[in-house]
Amino acid sequence: TFLYEKSLRTVEKMWSSMLARNCAIFPRLGLMSVPHRAAGLSPRLAAPVTTSVQEEQAKFWQKNAQMKRPMSPHLTIYKPQLTSMLSITHRATGAALTGGMYLFAMHALVVPAFGWEFT
């Protein structure tokens, strides 16, 4: 029983020291006040907004004009690649097959309703 009591006291000391350490750490990390805060960022963490989006865009374009940077190039300067051509072809054939099936379905629904016969 002596060993059992000694091991029990050791476990109690270990748990109490862990609990005391964690309880001392939580307030320092600000974790105890999390449920009391409103949703979103804390005002002390958010930076104040000083410029509008339009002002930022104007500064961006002015800087690019001063540095004589060209605007983004269009698709005409790129060399066609096999993968892009296959992708475009795949989309086009899918759209064509979908349109054909749509027309066939409409034809199958409309023709019997009006009694038209196409042979």
C-alpha positions in Angstrom: 0.0 0.0 0.0 3.0 2.3 0.6 4.0 2.1 -3.1 0.5 2.7 -4.2 0.1 5.8 -2.0 3.5 7.1 -3.1 2.7 6.6 -6.8 -0.7 8.2 -6.2 0.9 11.3 -4.6 3.4 11.5 -7.5 0.6 11.5 -10.0 -1.3 14.1 -8.1 1.7 16.4 -7.9 2.3 15.9 -11.6 -1.3 16.8 -12.5 -1.5 19.7 -10.1 1.8 21.2 -11.5 0.5 20.7 -15.1 -2.8 22.4 -14.2 -1.0 25.2 -12.4 1.3 25.8 -15.4 -1.5 25.7 -17.9 -3.7 28.1 -15.9 -0.8 30.5 -15.6 -0.2 30.3 -19.4 -3.8 30.8 -20.6 -4.2 34.4 -19.4 -0.9 35.4 -20.8 -1.9 34.1 -24.2 -5.2 35.8 -24.1 -7.1 32.5 -24.3 -9.3 33.0 -21.3 -11.0 36.0 -22.9 -11.7 34.4 -26.3 -15.3 33.5 -25.6 -16.1 37.0 -24.4 -14.8 38.7 -27.5 -17.0 39.5 -30.4 -16.6 37.5 -33.6 -13.9 38.7 -36.0 -10.6 40.4 -35.5 -9.8 42.2 -32.3 -9.6 46.0 -32.9 -6.0 46.0 -31.6 -4.9 43.5 -34.2 -6.6 45.1 -37.3 -4.7 47.8 -39.1 -6.6 51.0 -39.8 -7.6 51.6 -43.4 -6.1 54.8 -44.7 -6.6 54.6 -48.5 -9.5 53.6 -50.7 -9.3 50.9 -53.4 -9.5 53.6 -56.1 -6.5 55.4 -54.6 -4.5 52.2 -54.5 -5.4 51.4 -58.1 -4.4 54.9 -59.2 -1.1 54.6 -57.4 -0.5 51.2 -59.0 -1.1 52.5 -62.6 0.9 55.7 -62.0 3.9 53.7 -60.8 3.6 51.4 -63.8 3.4 54.4 -66.1 6.5 56.0 -64.5 8.5 52.8 -64.8 7.3 52.5 -68.5 6.0 49.0 -67.9 3.8 47.6 -70.6 0.2 46.5 -69.9 -0.4 42.7 -69.7 0.0 41.1 -73.1 -2.9 39.6 -74.9 -3.3 36.0 -76.1 -1.9 36.8 -79.6 1.7 36.8 -78.4 1.6 33.3 -77.0 2.5 30.3 -79.0 -0.3 27.7 -79.2 0.6 24.6 -77.2 -0.7 21.1 -77.7 -2.4 20.9 -74.3 -4.2 24.2 -74.7 -5.4 23.2 -78.2 -6.6 19.8 -77.0 -8.5 21.6 -74.1 -10.1 24.1 -76.5 -11.1 21.3 -78.9 -12.5 19.2 -76.0 -14.7 22.1 -74.8 -15.9 22.8 -78.4 -16.8 19.2 -79.2 -18.6 18.9 -75.8 -20.6 22.1 -76.5 -21.4 20.8 -80.0 -22.6 17.4 -78.7 -24.6 19.0 -76.0 -26.3 21.3 -78.5 -27.0 18.4 -80.8 -28.5 16.4 -78.0 -30.6 19.3 -77.0 -31.9 19.8 -80.5 -32.6 16.1 -80.9 -34.6 16.1 -77.6 -36.6 19.1 -78.6 -37.3 17.5 -82.0 -38.4 14.3 -80.3 -40.8 16.3 -78.0 -42.2 18.8 -80.5 -42.7 16.7 -83.6 -45.2 14.2 -82.1 -47.1 17.0 -80.3 -47.9 18.8 -83.6 -48.4 15.7 -85.6 -45.6 16.5 -88.0 -44.0 13.7 -89.9 -40.5 13.9 -91.3 -39.5 10.8 -93.3 
